[in-house]
């Protein structure tokens, strides 16, 4: 049985996307969802995840929807300019990220407002697909820390493994069959309490970001049953 939603879907466009993609994902993937209880607390949450493949957003959305938290993604602004796709993203309440421009602050503001309204926002702190040759997370950008510290909302770390087997970002090959298992495991909220009352300096943001990335990497290491590289050694 599908769990009771902690927030309602956002209109027609969102229902169209979910109604189209969910049946497809049920056919082409198997699912290993763990730590889902961490999404079910009342109020807004920031789901911070590693970024492996172009297939990631579909897997992340499936994980969130299966656990009653329809997601809002911080997505590249360029996607909103693509015909049809852009209209659907806008209609579904997704948030464009304007990198390296005067509008970048508005993207963070929209994320803060969404999570303070009790929504679940999904952030890939690395800001791009990992370039590590073994698909370990890279260092994160500070945007997720800014949203967390300004909103006061919890950051739930999660790791995913498997999307890169469906769409390999290196070779651009697409291999939906045989069915692959999408592993998404979430952990308890990252402890940022000692940083929330401090001035938001560069060092505070770096510390918060490092804690978030370390939590994601630890979950991924458990998923893979491997030791991650020492941070800073990623390619």
C-alpha atoms as a printed R data frame, in Angstrom:
    type eleno elety resid chain resno      x      y       z
1   ATOM     1    CA   UNK     A     1  0.000  0.000   0.000
2   ATOM     2    CA   UNK     A     2  1.244  3.468  -0.822
3   ATOM     3    CA   UNK     A     3  2.028  5.508   2.287
4   ATOM     4    CA   UNK     A     4 -0.090  8.499   3.215
5   ATOM     5    CA   UNK     A     5  1.375 11.606   1.650
6   ATOM     6    CA   UNK     A     6  2.854 14.192   3.992
7   ATOM     7    CA   UNK     A     7  2.092 16.831   1.359
8   ATOM     8    CA   UNK     A     8 -0.233 16.985  -1.611
9   ATOM     9    CA   UNK     A     9  0.866 16.677  -5.245
10  ATOM    10    CA   UNK     A    10  1.210 20.045  -6.941
11  ATOM    11    CA   UNK     A    11 -1.369 20.236  -9.658
12  ATOM    12    CA   UNK     A    12 -2.052 18.784 -13.074
13  ATOM    13    CA   UNK     A    13  1.494 18.889 -14.491
14  ATOM    14    CA   UNK     A    14  2.874 17.011 -11.515
15  ATOM    15    CA   UNK     A    15  0.195 14.323 -11.827
16  ATOM    16    CA   UNK     A    16  0.900 13.983 -15.555
17  ATOM    17    CA   UNK     A    17  4.626 13.450 -14.934
18  ATOM    18    CA   UNK     A    18  4.051 10.994 -12.091
19  ATOM    19    CA   UNK     A    19  1.330  9.117 -13.976
20  ATOM    20    CA   UNK     A    20  3.560  8.750 -17.011
21  ATOM    21    CA   UNK     A    21  6.852  7.842 -15.366
22  ATOM    22    CA   UNK     A    22  5.798  5.708 -12.400
23  ATOM    23    CA   UNK     A    23  4.421  2.794 -14.480
24  ATOM    24    CA   UNK     A    24  7.551  2.884 -16.649
25  ATOM    25    CA   UNK     A    25  9.856  2.781 -13.628
26  ATOM    26    CA   UNK     A    26  7.888 -0.080 -12.107
27  ATOM    27    CA   UNK     A    27  8.538 -2.083 -15.280
28  ATOM    28    CA   UNK     A    28 12.211 -1.311 -15.896
29  ATOM    29    CA   UNK     A    29 13.579 -1.145 -12.324
30  ATOM    30    CA   UNK     A    30 13.568 -3.039  -9.061
31  ATOM    31    CA   UNK     A    31 13.730 -1.027  -5.852
32  ATOM    32    CA   UNK     A    32 15.695 -1.217  -2.614
33  ATOM    33    CA   UNK     A    33 14.393  1.634  -0.450
34  ATOM    34    CA   UNK     A    34 15.798  1.918   3.088
35  ATOM    35    CA   UNK     A    35 15.740  4.541   5.826
36  ATOM    36    CA   UNK     A    36 12.391  5.788   4.588
37  ATOM    37    CA   UNK     A    37 11.284  6.630   8.126
38  ATOM    38    CA   UNK     A    38 13.580  9.647   8.024
39  ATOM    39    CA   UNK     A    39 11.350 11.283   5.385
40  ATOM    40    CA   UNK     A    40  8.140 10.865   7.334
41  ATOM    41    CA   UNK     A    41  8.644 13.427  10.097
42  ATOM    42    CA   UNK     A    42  6.279 16.406   9.789
43  ATOM    43    CA   UNK     A    43  7.573 19.594   8.243
44  ATOM    44    CA   UNK     A    44  9.973 20.375   5.454
45  ATOM    45    CA   UNK     A    45 13.047 18.313   4.685
46  ATOM    46    CA   UNK     A    46 16.063 18.717   2.432
47  ATOM    47    CA   UNK     A    47 16.997 15.416   0.803
48  ATOM    48    CA   UNK     A    48 20.687 15.628  -0.144
49  ATOM    49    CA   UNK     A    49 21.893 12.928  -2.547
50  ATOM    50    CA   UNK     A    50 24.913 11.890  -4.577
51  ATOM    51    CA   UNK     A    51 24.726 12.420  -8.352
52  ATOM    52    CA   UNK     A    52 25.623  9.452 -10.571
53  ATOM    53    CA   UNK     A    53 23.612  9.576 -13.779
54  ATOM    54    CA   UNK     A    54 21.071 11.431 -15.889
55  ATOM    55    CA   UNK     A    55 18.644  8.798 -14.604
56  ATOM    56    CA   UNK     A    56 19.029 10.024 -11.000
57  ATOM    57    CA   UNK     A    57 16.060 12.435 -10.885
58  ATOM    58    CA   UNK     A    58 13.618  9.701 -11.919
59  ATOM    59    CA   UNK     A    59 14.938  7.377  -9.220
60  ATOM    60    CA   UNK     A    60 14.952 10.139  -6.588
61  ATOM    61    CA   UNK     A    61 11.389 11.151  -7.462
62  ATOM    62    CA   UNK     A    62 10.240  7.523  -7.336
63  ATOM    63    CA   UNK     A    63 11.814  7.123  -3.881
64  ATOM    64    CA   UNK     A    64 10.196 10.312  -2.577
65  ATOM    65    CA   UNK     A    65  6.749  9.614  -4.032
66  ATOM    66    CA   UNK     A    66  6.738  6.049  -2.707
67  ATOM    67    CA   UNK     A    67  7.294  7.540   0.744
68  ATOM    68    CA   UNK     A    68  4.674 10.241   0.679
69  ATOM    69    CA   UNK     A    69  6.947 13.206  -0.062
70  ATOM    70    CA   UNK     A    70  6.383 14.575  -3.579
71  ATOM    71    CA   UNK     A    71  9.714 16.242  -4.364
72  ATOM    72    CA   UNK     A    72 10.737 19.618  -5.619
73  ATOM    73    CA   UNK     A    73 14.069 19.602  -7.408
74  ATOM    74    CA   UNK     A    74 16.580 22.394  -7.768
75  ATOM    75    CA   UNK     A    75 17.247 21.886 -11.492
76  ATOM    76    CA   UNK     A    76 19.455 23.609 -14.049
77  ATOM    77    CA   UNK     A    77 17.712 26.684 -15.428
78  ATOM    78    CA   UNK     A    78 18.553 25.570 -18.975
79  ATOM    79    CA   UNK     A    79 16.083 22.671 -18.675
80  ATOM    80    CA   UNK     A    80 13.242 25.131 -18.206
81  ATOM    81    CA   UNK     A    81 13.947 26.528 -21.684
82  ATOM    82    CA   UNK     A    82 13.380 23.169 -23.408
83  ATOM    83    CA   UNK     A    83  9.971 23.079 -25.153
84  ATOM    84    CA   UNK     A    84  7.339 20.985 -23.361
85  ATOM    85    CA   UNK     A    85  9.817 19.814 -20.693
86  ATOM    86    CA   UNK     A    86 10.227 23.357 -19.410
87  ATOM    87    CA   UNK     A    87  6.483 23.872 -19.188
88  ATOM    88    CA   UNK     A    88  6.020 20.608 -17.316
89  ATOM    89    CA   UNK     A    89  8.815 21.420 -14.871
90  ATOM    90    CA   UNK     A    90  7.357 24.858 -14.186
91  ATOM    91    CA   UNK     A    91  3.835 23.474 -13.821
92  ATOM    92    CA   UNK     A    92  5.099 20.798 -11.437
93  ATOM    93    CA   UNK     A    93  6.642 23.406  -9.150
94  ATOM    94    CA   UNK     A    94 10.287 22.612  -9.782
95  ATOM    95    CA   UNK     A    95 12.899 25.286  -9.033
96  ATOM    96    CA   UNK     A    96 15.303 26.616 -11.692
97  ATOM    97    CA   UNK     A    97 18.888 27.161 -10.595
98  ATOM    98    CA   UNK     A    98 20.612 30.095 -12.318
99  ATOM    99    CA   UNK     A    99 24.290 29.358 -11.839
100 ATOM   100    CA   UNK     A   100 26.846 32.134 -11.818
101 ATOM   101    CA   UNK     A   101 24.281 34.882 -12.324
102 ATOM   102    CA   UNK     A   102 22.497 37.536 -10.349
103 ATOM   103    CA   UNK     A   103 19.491 35.183 -10.195
104 ATOM   104    CA   UNK     A   104 21.383 32.479  -8.284
105 ATOM   105    CA   UNK     A   105 20.246 33.928  -4.942
106 ATOM   106    CA   UNK     A   106 16.606 33.707  -6.044
107 ATOM   107    CA   UNK     A   107 17.019 29.959  -6.586
108 ATOM   108    CA   UNK     A   108 18.213 29.514  -3.002
109 ATOM   109    CA   UNK     A   109 15.417 31.760  -1.755
110 ATOM   110    CA   UNK     A   110 12.831 29.624  -3.579
111 ATOM   111    CA   UNK     A   111 14.329 26.475  -2.054
112 ATOM   112    CA   UNK     A   112 14.252 27.994   1.437
113 ATOM   113    CA   UNK     A   113 10.634 29.089   1.023
114 ATOM   114    CA   UNK     A   114  9.585 25.654  -0.258
115 ATOM   115    CA   UNK     A   115 11.139 23.727   2.612
116 ATOM   116    CA   UNK     A   116  9.761 26.188   5.166
117 ATOM   117    CA   UNK     A   117  6.285 25.490   3.729
118 ATOM   118    CA   UNK     A   118  6.772 21.865   4.697
119 ATOM   119    CA   UNK     A   119  7.835 20.502   1.336
120 ATOM   120    CA   UNK     A   120 10.585 18.047   0.436
121 ATOM   121    CA   UNK     A   121 13.286 19.507  -1.776
122 ATOM   122    CA   UNK     A   122 15.890 17.319  -3.455
123 ATOM   123    CA   UNK     A   123 19.404 18.696  -3.827
124 ATOM   124    CA   UNK     A   124 22.494 17.164  -5.412
125 ATOM   125    CA   UNK     A   125 25.167 19.059  -3.449
126 ATOM   126    CA   UNK     A   126 27.931 18.265  -5.947
127 ATOM   127    CA   UNK     A   127 26.079 20.416  -8.474
128 ATOM   128    CA   UNK     A   128 26.936 18.078 -11.346
129 ATOM   129    CA   UNK     A   129 27.469 14.407 -12.123
130 ATOM   130    CA   UNK     A   130 30.416 12.990 -10.204
131 ATOM   131    CA   UNK     A   131 33.645 12.886 -12.148
132 ATOM   132    CA   UNK     A   132 35.212 10.354  -9.806
133 ATOM   133    CA   UNK     A   133 36.227  7.337 -11.944
134 ATOM   134    CA   UNK     A   134 34.623  4.967  -9.427
135 ATOM   135    CA   UNK     A   135 31.477  7.062  -8.954
136 ATOM   136    CA   UNK     A   136 32.259  8.234  -5.422
137 ATOM   137    CA   UNK     A   137 30.888 11.658  -4.443
138 ATOM   138    CA   UNK     A   138 33.011 14.747  -5.022
139 ATOM   139    CA   UNK     A   139 33.199 17.751  -2.702
140 ATOM   140    CA   UNK     A   140 29.861 19.526  -2.401
141 ATOM   141    CA   UNK     A   141 28.858 23.098  -3.162
142 ATOM   142    CA   UNK     A   142 27.606 25.213  -0.275
143 ATOM   143    CA   UNK     A   143 24.065 25.793  -1.581
144 ATOM   144    CA   UNK     A   144 22.548 22.950   0.421
145 ATOM   145    CA   UNK     A   145 24.214 24.245   3.597
146 ATOM   146    CA   UNK     A   146 22.846 27.744   2.962
147 ATOM   147    CA   UNK     A   147 19.316 26.386   2.553
148 ATOM   148    CA   UNK     A   148 19.612 24.252   5.676
149 ATOM   149    CA   UNK     A   149 21.064 26.949   7.911
150 ATOM   150    CA   UNK     A   150 18.733 29.705   6.719
151 ATOM   151    CA   UNK     A   151 15.581 27.581   6.822
152 ATOM   152    CA   UNK     A   152 16.342 25.695  10.035
153 ATOM   153    CA   UNK     A   153 15.035 22.523   8.357
154 ATOM   154    CA   UNK     A   154 16.749 19.125   8.576
155 ATOM   155    CA   UNK     A   155 19.058 17.722   5.925
156 ATOM   156    CA   UNK     A   156 18.378 14.033   5.285
157 ATOM   157    CA   UNK     A   157 21.423 12.446   3.607
158 ATOM   158    CA   UNK     A   158 20.734  9.706   1.075
159 ATOM   159    CA   UNK     A   159 22.871  7.663  -1.271
160 ATOM   160    CA   UNK     A   160 21.811  5.996  -4.481
161 ATOM   161    CA   UNK     A   161 23.487  3.244  -6.440
162 ATOM   162    CA   UNK     A   162 22.203  1.699  -9.653
163 ATOM   163    CA   UNK     A   163 21.071  4.602 -11.870
164 ATOM   164    CA   UNK     A   164 24.474  4.605 -13.610
165 ATOM   165    CA   UNK     A   165 23.732  1.057 -14.797
166 ATOM   166    CA   UNK     A   166 20.624  2.278 -16.647
167 ATOM   167    CA   UNK     A   167 22.184  5.393 -18.166
168 ATOM   168    CA   UNK     A   168 25.961  5.371 -18.052
169 ATOM   169    CA   UNK     A   169 27.119  9.010 -18.001
170 ATOM   170    CA   UNK     A   170 30.549  8.104 -19.372
171 ATOM   171    CA   UNK     A   171 29.474  6.081 -22.410
172 ATOM   172    CA   UNK     A   172 25.960  7.611 -22.761
173 ATOM   173    CA   UNK     A   173 24.669  4.051 -23.204
174 ATOM   174    CA   UNK     A   174 21.094  3.284 -22.114
175 ATOM   175    CA   UNK     A   175 20.459 -0.237 -20.842
176 ATOM   176    CA   UNK     A   176 17.070 -0.609 -19.122
177 ATOM   177    CA   UNK     A   177 17.114 -4.398 -19.452
178 ATOM   178    CA   UNK     A   178 17.707 -6.706 -17.759
179 ATOM   179    CA   UNK     A   179 16.025 -4.867 -14.910
180 ATOM   180    CA   UNK     A   180 18.438 -3.143 -12.534
181 ATOM   181    CA   UNK     A   181 17.873 -2.588  -8.827
182 ATOM   182    CA   UNK     A   182 17.815  1.039  -7.732
183 ATOM   183    CA   UNK     A   183 19.286  1.268  -4.238
184 ATOM   184    CA   UNK     A   184 18.297  4.423  -2.339
185 ATOM   185    CA   UNK     A   185 19.103  4.518   1.357
186 ATOM   186    CA   UNK     A   186 18.411  7.506   3.597
187 ATOM   187    CA   UNK     A   187 20.015  8.225   6.942
188 ATOM   188    CA   UNK     A   188 19.170 10.325   9.988
189 ATOM   189    CA   UNK     A   189 19.346 14.101   9.728
190 ATOM   190    CA   UNK     A   190 22.853 15.555   9.643
191 ATOM   191    CA   UNK     A   191 23.708 17.234  12.948
192 ATOM   192    CA   UNK     A   192 24.081 20.943  12.183
193 ATOM   193    CA   UNK     A   193 22.698 22.269  15.473
194 ATOM   194    CA   UNK     A   194 25.980 23.808  16.632
195 ATOM   195    CA   UNK     A   195 26.263 25.756  13.378
196 ATOM   196    CA   UNK     A   196 22.756 27.177  13.144
197 ATOM   197    CA   UNK     A   197 23.291 30.096  15.538
198 ATOM   198    CA   UNK     A   198 26.689 31.070  14.163
199 ATOM   199    CA   UNK     A   199 27.284 33.775  11.545
200 ATOM   200    CA   UNK     A   200 27.096 32.204   8.083
201 ATOM   201    CA   UNK     A   201 30.773 32.563   7.283
202 ATOM   202    CA   UNK     A   202 32.644 30.679   4.578
203 ATOM   203    CA   UNK     A   203 34.151 28.347   7.177
204 ATOM   204    CA   UNK     A   204 30.741 27.539   8.693
205 ATOM   205    CA   UNK     A   205 29.321 26.790   5.243
206 ATOM   206    CA   UNK     A   206 32.289 24.574   4.391
207 ATOM   207    CA   UNK     A   207 31.925 22.674   7.673
208 ATOM   208    CA   UNK     A   208 28.181 22.112   7.148
209 ATOM   209    CA   UNK     A   209 28.756 21.010   3.562
210 ATOM   210    CA   UNK     A   210 31.521 18.604   4.595
211 ATOM   211    CA   UNK     A   211 29.265 17.003   7.220
212 ATOM   212    CA   UNK     A   212 26.520 16.516   4.644
213 ATOM   213    CA   UNK     A   213 28.853 15.009   2.044
214 ATOM   214    CA   UNK     A   214 30.508 12.758   4.634
215 ATOM   215    CA   UNK     A   215 27.095 11.417   5.653
216 ATOM   216    CA   UNK     A   216 26.137 10.709   2.029
217 ATOM   217    CA   UNK     A   217 29.484  9.028   1.354
218 ATOM   218    CA   UNK     A   218 29.192  6.846   4.461
219 ATOM   219    CA   UNK     A   219 25.796  5.553   3.330
220 ATOM   220    CA   UNK     A   220 27.119  4.874  -0.171
221 ATOM   221    CA   UNK     A   221 30.108  2.989   1.258
222 ATOM   222    CA   UNK     A   222 27.711  0.775   3.196
223 ATOM   223    CA   UNK     A   223 25.604  0.192   0.083
224 ATOM   224    CA   UNK     A   224 28.638 -0.778  -1.963
225 ATOM   225    CA   UNK     A   225 30.422 -2.581   0.898
226 ATOM   226    CA   UNK     A   226 33.584 -0.713  -0.092
227 ATOM   227    CA   UNK     A   227 35.888  1.885   1.435
228 ATOM   228    CA   UNK     A   228 35.529  5.340  -0.129
229 ATOM   229    CA   UNK     A   229 38.576  7.367  -1.177
230 ATOM   230    CA   UNK     A   230 39.861 10.013   1.210
231 ATOM   231    CA   UNK     A   231 38.031 13.235   0.387
232 ATOM   232    CA   UNK     A   232 40.035 15.396  -1.974
233 ATOM   233    CA   UNK     A   233 41.304 12.432  -3.965
234 ATOM   234    CA   UNK     A   234 38.310 12.338  -6.276
235 ATOM   235    CA   UNK     A   235 39.070 13.043  -9.895
